[in-house]
Amino acid sequence: MALLMTFAVYPVVVVYAGIVAAFTPGWEFWQRSLILVPFMASTIVFFIVPFIQTRFGAFIAGKKKALA
């Protein structure tokens, strides 16, 4: 799960950081982060986690044992 999240979140962080940096030259790091974090968190919560959960949920939760 951690590996999947890393592969999914890393491009989002890089792209959003590049976009924010292009529009905010001269801003301090904390100011950019103040803009960046809500967008990244929303993308992760509403898009990335549900995507991973629907495709890999059974694998992550484990197989259910058949009742005998």
MMTF fields as JSON, N, C-alpha, C and O atoms, coordinates in Angstrom:
{
  "mmtfVersion": "1.0.0",
  "mmtfProducer": "UNKNOWN",
  "numBonds": 271,
  "numAtoms": 272,
  "numGroups": 68,
  "numChains": 1,
  "numModels": 1,
  "chainsPerModel": [1],
  "groupsPerChain": [68],
  "chainIdList": ["A"],
  "bondAtomList": [4, 2, 8, 6, 12, 10, 16, 14, 20, 18, 24, 22, 28, 26, 32, 30, 36, 34, 40, 38, 44, 42, 48, 46, 52, 50, 56, 54, 60, 58, 64, 62, 68, 66, 72, 70, 76, 74, 80, 78, 84, 82, 88, 86, 92, 90, 96, 94, 100, 98, 104, 102, 108, 106, 112, 110, 116, 114, 120, 118, 124, 122, 128, 126, 132, 130, 136, 134, 140, 138, 144, 142, 148, 146, 152, 150, 156, 154, 160, 158, 164, 162, 168, 166, 172, 170, 176, 174, 180, 178, 184, 182, 188, 186, 192, 190, 196, 194, 200, 198, 204, 202, 208, 206, 212, 210, 216, 214, 220, 218, 224, 222, 228, 226, 232, 230, 236, 234, 240, 238, 244, 242, 248, 246, 252, 250, 256, 254, 260, 258, 264, 262, 268, 266],
  "bondOrderList": [1, 1, 1, 1, 1, 1, 1, 1, 1, 1, 1, 1, 1, 1, 1, 1, 1, 1, 1, 1, 1, 1, 1, 1, 1, 1, 1, 1, 1, 1, 1, 1, 1, 1, 1, 1, 1, 1, 1, 1, 1, 1, 1, 1, 1, 1, 1, 1, 1, 1, 1, 1, 1, 1, 1, 1, 1, 1, 1, 1, 1, 1, 1, 1, 1, 1, 1],
  "groupList": [{"groupName": "MET", "atomNameList": ["N", "CA", "C", "O"], "elementList": ["N", "C", "C", "O"], "formalChargeList": [0, 0, 0, 0], "bondAtomList": [1, 0, 2, 1, 3, 2], "bondOrderList": [1, 1, 2], "singleLetterCode": "M", "chemCompType": "L-PEPTIDE LINKING"}, {"groupName": "ALA", "atomNameList": ["N", "CA", "C", "O"], "elementList": ["N", "C", "C", "O"], "formalChargeList": [0, 0, 0, 0], "bondAtomList": [1, 0, 2, 1, 3, 2], "bondOrderList": [1, 1, 2], "singleLetterCode": "A", "chemCompType": "L-PEPTIDE LINKING"}, {"groupName": "LEU", "atomNameList": ["N", "CA", "C", "O"], "elementList": ["N", "C", "C", "O"], "formalChargeList": [0, 0, 0, 0], "bondAtomList": [1, 0, 2, 1, 3, 2], "bondOrderList": [1, 1, 2], "singleLetterCode": "L", "chemCompType": "L-PEPTIDE LINKING"}, {"groupName": "THR", "atomNameList": ["N", "CA", "C", "O"], "elementList": ["N", "C", "C", "O"], "formalChargeList": [0, 0, 0, 0], "bondAtomList": [1, 0, 2, 1, 3, 2], "bondOrderList": [1, 1, 2], "singleLetterCode": "T", "chemCompType": "L-PEPTIDE LINKING"}, {"groupName": "PHE", "atomNameList": ["N", "CA", "C", "O"], "elementList": ["N", "C", "C", "O"], "formalChargeList": [0, 0, 0, 0], "bondAtomList": [1, 0, 2, 1, 3, 2], "bondOrderList": [1, 1, 2], "singleLetterCode": "F", "chemCompType": "L-PEPTIDE LINKING"}, {"groupName": "VAL", "atomNameList": ["N", "CA", "C", "O"], "elementList": ["N", "C", "C", "O"], "formalChargeList": [0, 0, 0, 0], "bondAtomList": [1, 0, 2, 1, 3, 2], "bondOrderList": [1, 1, 2], "singleLetterCode": "V", "chemCompType": "L-PEPTIDE LINKING"}, {"groupName": "TYR", "atomNameList": ["N", "CA", "C", "O"], "elementList": ["N", "C", "C", "O"], "formalChargeList": [0, 0, 0, 0], "bondAtomList": [1, 0, 2, 1, 3, 2], "bondOrderList": [1, 1, 2], "singleLetterCode": "Y", "chemCompType": "L-PEPTIDE LINKING"}, {"groupName": "PRO", "atomNameList": ["N", "CA", "C", "O"], "elementList": ["N", "C", "C", "O"], "formalChargeList": [0, 0, 0, 0], "bondAtomList": [1, 0, 2, 1, 3, 2], "bondOrderList": [1, 1, 2], "singleLetterCode": "P", "chemCompType": "L-PEPTIDE LINKING"}, {"groupName": "GLY", "atomNameList": ["N", "CA", "C", "O"], "elementList": ["N", "C", "C", "O"], "formalChargeList": [0, 0, 0, 0], "bondAtomList": [1, 0, 2, 1, 3, 2], "bondOrderList": [1, 1, 2], "singleLetterCode": "G", "chemCompType": "PEPTIDE LINKING"}, {"groupName": "ILE", "atomNameList": ["N", "CA", "C", "O"], "elementList": ["N", "C", "C", "O"], "formalChargeList": [0, 0, 0, 0], "bondAtomList": [1, 0, 2, 1, 3, 2], "bondOrderList": [1, 1, 2], "singleLetterCode": "I", "chemCompType": "L-PEPTIDE LINKING"}, {"groupName": "TRP", "atomNameList": ["N", "CA", "C", "O"], "elementList": ["N", "C", "C", "O"], "formalChargeList": [0, 0, 0, 0], "bondAtomList": [1, 0, 2, 1, 3, 2], "bondOrderList": [1, 1, 2], "singleLetterCode": "W", "chemCompType": "L-PEPTIDE LINKING"}, {"groupName": "GLU", "atomNameList": ["N", "CA", "C", "O"], "elementList": ["N", "C", "C", "O"], "formalChargeList": [0, 0, 0, 0], "bondAtomList": [1, 0, 2, 1, 3, 2], "bondOrderList": [1, 1, 2], "singleLetterCode": "E", "chemCompType": "L-PEPTIDE LINKING"}, {"groupName": "GLN", "atomNameList": ["N", "CA", "C", "O"], "elementList": ["N", "C", "C", "O"], "formalChargeList": [0, 0, 0, 0], "bondAtomList": [1, 0, 2, 1, 3, 2], "bondOrderList": [1, 1, 2], "singleLetterCode": "Q", "chemCompType": "L-PEPTIDE LINKING"}, {"groupName": "ARG", "atomNameList": ["N", "CA", "C", "O"], "elementList": ["N", "C", "C", "O"], "formalChargeList": [0, 0, 0, 0], "bondAtomList": [1, 0, 2, 1, 3, 2], "bondOrderList": [1, 1, 2], "singleLetterCode": "R", "chemCompType": "L-PEPTIDE LINKING"}, {"groupName": "SER", "atomNameList": ["N", "CA", "C", "O"], "elementList": ["N", "C", "C", "O"], "formalChargeList": [0, 0, 0, 0], "bondAtomList": [1, 0, 2, 1, 3, 2], "bondOrderList": [1, 1, 2], "singleLetterCode": "S", "chemCompType": "L-PEPTIDE LINKING"}, {"groupName": "LYS", "atomNameList": ["N", "CA", "C", "O"], "elementList": ["N", "C", "C", "O"], "formalChargeList": [0, 0, 0, 0], "bondAtomList": [1, 0, 2, 1, 3, 2], "bondOrderList": [1, 1, 2], "singleLetterCode": "K", "chemCompType": "L-PEPTIDE LINKING"}],
  "groupTypeList": [0, 1, 2, 2, 0, 3, 4, 1, 5, 6, 7, 5, 5, 5, 5, 6, 1, 8, 9, 5, 1, 1, 4, 3, 7, 8, 10, 11, 4, 10, 12, 13, 14, 2, 9, 2, 5, 7, 4, 0, 1, 14, 3, 9, 5, 4, 4, 9, 5, 7, 4, 9, 12, 3, 13, 4, 8, 1, 4, 9, 1, 8, 15, 15, 15, 1, 2, 1],
  "groupIdList": [1, 2, 3, 4, 5, 6, 7, 8, 9, 10, 11, 12, 13, 14, 15, 16, 17, 18, 19, 20, 21, 22, 23, 24, 25, 26, 27, 28, 29, 30, 31, 32, 33, 34, 35, 36, 37, 38, 39, 40, 41, 42, 43, 44, 45, 46, 47, 48, 49, 50, 51, 52, 53, 54, 55, 56, 57, 58, 59, 60, 61, 62, 63, 64, 65, 66, 67, 68],
  "secStructList": [7, 2, 2, 2, 2, 2, 2, 2, 2, 2, 2, 2, 2, 2, 2, 2, 2, 2, 2, 2, 2, 2, 2, 7, 6, 6, 7, 7, 2, 2, 2, 2, 2, 2, 2, 2, 2, 2, 2, 2, 2, 2, 2, 0, 0, 0, 0, 0, 2, 2, 2, 2, 2, 2, 2, 2, 2, 2, 2, 2, 2, 7, 7, 7, 7, 7, 7, 7],
  "xCoordList": [0.83, 0.0, 0.877, 0.614, 1.915, 2.793, 3.49, 3.659, 3.886, 4.55, 3.589, 3.962, 2.369, 1.364, 1.089, 1.002, 0.953, 0.699, 1.879, 1.689, 3.087, 4.269, 4.288, 4.533, 4.025, 4.017, 2.884, 3.019, 1.791, 0.657, 0.801, 0.418, 1.348, 1.411, 2.606, 2.502, 3.723, 4.928, 4.7, 5.097, 4.085, 3.854, 2.947, 3.135, 1.975, 1.084, 1.877, 1.708, 2.732, 3.548, 4.457, 4.554, 5.114, 6.048, 5.324, 5.776, 4.207, 3.469, 2.904, 3.055, 2.257, 1.678, 2.759, 2.57, 3.884, 4.971, 5.522, 5.829, 5.645, 6.119, 5.154, 5.573, 3.869, 2.863, 2.853, 2.84, 2.859, 2.838, 4.111, 4.05, 5.254, 6.52, 6.531, 7.1, 5.908, 5.884, 5.043, 5.352, 3.984, 3.091, 3.444, 2.859, 4.39, 4.722, 6.226, 6.816, 6.851, 8.292, 8.538, 7.806, 9.558, 9.913, 9.198, 9.487, 8.277, 7.581, 8.466, 9.312, 8.259, 8.96, 8.363, 7.256, 9.124, 8.672, 7.351, 6.464, 7.217, 5.999, 4.785, 3.675, 4.983, 3.872, 3.423, 2.227, 4.381, 4.034, 3.345, 2.376, 3.847, 3.251, 1.82, 0.973, 1.555, 0.203, -0.785, -1.951, -0.338, -1.175, -1.189, -2.226, -0.06, 0.129, -0.574, -1.19, -0.491, -0.979, -2.476, -2.851, -3.349, -4.779, -5.09, -5.936, -4.427, -4.65, -4.151, -4.829, -2.965, -2.428, -3.279, -3.585, -3.663, -4.468, -5.809, -6.271, -6.433, -7.72, -7.577, -8.411, -6.538, -6.306, -6.075, -6.595, -5.301, -5.019, -6.286, -6.579, -7.034, -8.214, -9.343, -9.989, -9.589, -10.755, -10.482, -11.423, -9.228, -8.936, -7.991, -8.317, -6.827, -5.808, -6.192, -6.142, -6.573, -6.922, -8.131, -8.078, -9.217, -10.323, -9.932, -10.382, -9.104, -8.649, -7.886, -8.151, -6.946, -6.155, -7.035, -6.892, -7.931, -8.784, -9.705, -9.907, -10.265, -11.166, -10.421, -10.968, -9.203, -8.458, -7.685, -7.521, -7.211, -6.367, -6.946, -6.246, -8.19, -8.8, -8.807, -8.484, -9.169, -9.2, -7.799, -7.611, -6.835, -5.45, -4.949, -4.273, -5.281, -4.827, -5.494, -4.833, -6.795, -7.534, -7.253, -7.434, -6.825, -6.591, -7.812, -8.917, -7.599, -8.695, -9.576, -9.091, -10.866, -11.795, -11.744, -11.646, -11.812, -11.814, -13.22, -14.209, -13.294, -14.582, -15.155, -14.438, -16.443, -17.103, -17.355, -17.822, -17.046, -17.209, -18.558, -18.849],
  "yCoordList": [-1.187, 0.0, 1.254, 2.209, 1.233, 2.395, 2.645, 3.792, 1.585, 1.729, 2.283, 3.152, 1.786, 2.308, 3.784, 4.578, 4.144, 5.544, 6.427, 7.543, 5.923, 6.695, 6.959, 8.084, 5.914, 6.087, 6.991, 7.661, 7.024, 7.855, 9.296, 10.223, 9.49, 10.831, 11.629, 12.844, 10.982, 11.701, 12.59, 13.755, 12.1, 12.988, 14.171, 15.266, 13.952, 15.052, 16.129, 17.318, 15.719, 16.677, 17.459, 18.682, 16.775, 17.436, 18.414, 19.543, 17.986, 18.853, 20.066, 21.196, 19.84, 20.969, 21.933, 23.148, 21.4, 22.265, 23.105, 24.283, 22.507, 23.262, 24.356, 25.462, 24.054, 25.055, 26.207, 27.375, 25.869, 26.92, 27.756, 28.978, 27.126, 27.866, 28.815, 29.905, 28.408, 29.264, 30.517, 31.58, 30.388, 31.526, 32.356, 33.418, 31.891, 32.602, 32.835, 32.425, 33.479, 33.738, 34.728, 35.704, 34.461, 35.351, 35.055, 35.689, 34.111, 33.765, 32.855, 32.13, 32.905, 32.009, 30.604, 30.414, 29.627, 28.234, 28.028, 27.333, 28.627, 28.42, 29.022, 28.511, 30.099, 30.71, 29.816, 29.654, 29.247, 28.317, 27.077, 26.581, 26.587, 25.406, 25.67, 24.779, 26.878, 27.247, 27.133, 26.8, 27.402, 27.272, 25.817, 25.31, 25.17, 23.846, 22.722, 21.855, 22.727, 21.606, 21.339, 20.176, 22.343, 22.024, 21.361, 20.469, 21.778, 21.157, 19.712, 18.823, 19.483, 18.125, 17.217, 16.091, 17.691, 16.864, 16.516, 15.38, 17.483, 17.223, 16.206, 15.313, 16.339, 15.397, 13.988, 13.016, 13.887, 12.574, 11.949, 10.781, 12.728, 12.192, 11.853, 10.817, 12.704, 12.518, 11.745, 11.264, 11.619, 10.953, 9.76, 8.661, 9.966, 8.92, 7.757, 6.604, 8.036, 6.957, 6.156, 4.927, 6.796, 5.979, 5.146, 4.01, 5.702, 4.956, 3.703, 2.612, 3.862, 2.722, 1.734, 0.521, 2.242, 1.361, 0.511, -0.669, 1.093, 0.318, -0.731, -1.801, -0.449, -1.401, -2.433, -3.571, -2.047, -2.941, -3.255, -3.815, -2.913, -3.111, -4.556, -4.843, -5.468, -6.885, -7.401, -8.204, -6.949, -7.361, -6.816, -7.519, -5.566, -4.934, -5.578, -5.833, -5.842, -6.412, -7.897, -8.426, -8.558, -9.998, -10.758, -10.218, -11.984, -12.81, -13.283, -13.589, -13.336, -13.862, -15.383, -15.983, -15.985, -17.442, -17.95, -17.379, -19.011, -19.608, -20.326, -21.001, -20.169, -20.862, -22.311, -22.592, -23.228, -24.657, -25.179, -26.361],
  "zCoordList": [0.0, 0.0, 0.0, -0.73, 0.825, 0.894, -0.437, -0.85, -1.095, -2.386, -3.439, -4.227, -3.452, -4.382, -4.126, -5.062, -2.858, -2.518, -2.928, -3.41, -2.736, -3.123, -4.619, -5.056, -5.407, -6.861, -7.329, -8.352, -6.615, -7.005, -6.531, -7.244, -5.342, -4.75, -5.261, -5.424, -5.514, -5.936, -7.161, -7.13, -8.229, -9.38, -9.05, -9.579, -8.185, -7.786, -7.059, -7.33, -6.145, -5.393, -6.335, -6.227, -7.245, -8.161, -9.081, -9.27, -9.649, -10.578, -9.853, -10.319, -8.718, -7.98, -7.487, -7.529, -7.025, -6.559, -7.707, -7.525, -8.879, -10.039, -10.456, -10.797, -10.43, -10.799, -9.805, -10.193, -8.521, -7.496, -7.563, -7.42, -7.776, -7.861, -9.053, -8.974, -10.153, -11.342, -11.128, -11.667, -10.342, -10.121, -8.895, -8.683, -8.087, -6.85, -6.712, -5.713, -7.684, -7.534, -6.395, -6.231, -5.633, -4.541, -3.234, -2.219, -3.238, -1.998, -1.154, -1.676, 0.139, 1.051, 0.953, 0.448, 1.446, 1.385, 2.124, 1.628, 3.303, 4.088, 3.393, 3.539, 2.639, 1.912, 0.758, 0.516, 0.059, -1.018, -0.459, -1.035, 0.656, 1.28, 1.722, 1.667, 2.155, 2.58, 1.429, 1.644, 0.227, -0.969, -1.454, -1.88, -1.387, -1.976, -1.222, -1.842, 0.081, 0.885, 0.727, 0.583, 0.745, 0.565, -0.778, -0.839, -1.842, -3.148, -3.167, -3.681, -2.605, -2.576, -1.705, -2.097, -0.534, 0.365, -0.263, -0.154, -0.917, -1.573, -2.7, -2.843, -3.486, -4.578, -4.046, -4.594, -2.987, -2.415, -1.833, -2.087, -1.053, -0.368, -1.328, -1.176, -2.311, -3.169, -4.462, -5.093, -4.864, -6.132, -5.994, -6.442, -5.381, -5.361, -4.454, -4.882, -3.214, -2.288, -2.775, -2.746, -3.221, -3.747, -4.968, -5.115, -5.836, -7.008, -6.593, -7.098, -5.678, -5.221, -4.46, -4.62, -3.646, -2.85, -3.721, -3.434, -4.779, -5.627, -6.444, -6.714, -6.836, -7.655, -6.844, -7.284, -5.668, -4.883, -3.51, -2.666, -3.269, -1.952, -1.497, -0.344, -2.383, -2.015, -1.713, -0.799, -2.469, -2.23, -0.897, -0.147, -0.608, 0.629, 1.841, 2.848, 1.752, 2.877, 3.063, 4.16, 2.034, 2.106, 1.617, 1.558, 1.276, 0.765, 1.915, 3.005, 1.654, 2.646, 2.598, 1.528, 3.759, 3.825, 3.528, 3.986, 2.77, 2.43, 3.646, 4.385, 3.835, 4.936, 4.548, 3.444, 5.454, 5.148, 5.567, 5.377]
}
